[in-house]
Amino acid sequence: MIFKVLYQPQENENPSRENTQSLYLEADTEVTARQLVQDNTNYNIEFIEPLTGKHLEYEQENPDFKLTEFDK
């Protein structure tokens, strides 16, 4: 499943809309997606959203859509 992860680039930042960034990754569950981001970055995760159907298609139309892959 594809997940959209909304995050702040620094772990100690308070969430603010202006600094929120996103990445897309493939994982089996939301828990696995969170663990991948926590193990490989210093990001402050705000929200993880599963993408399916029309919502996934819409996100894939964005020219910035790219799956993030972490070394395992």
Buried (B, 14 or more C-beta within 10 A) or exposed (E): BBBBBBBBEEEEEEEEEEEBEBBBBEBEEBEBBBEBBEEBBEBBBBEBBBBEEEEBEEBEEEEEBEEBEEEE
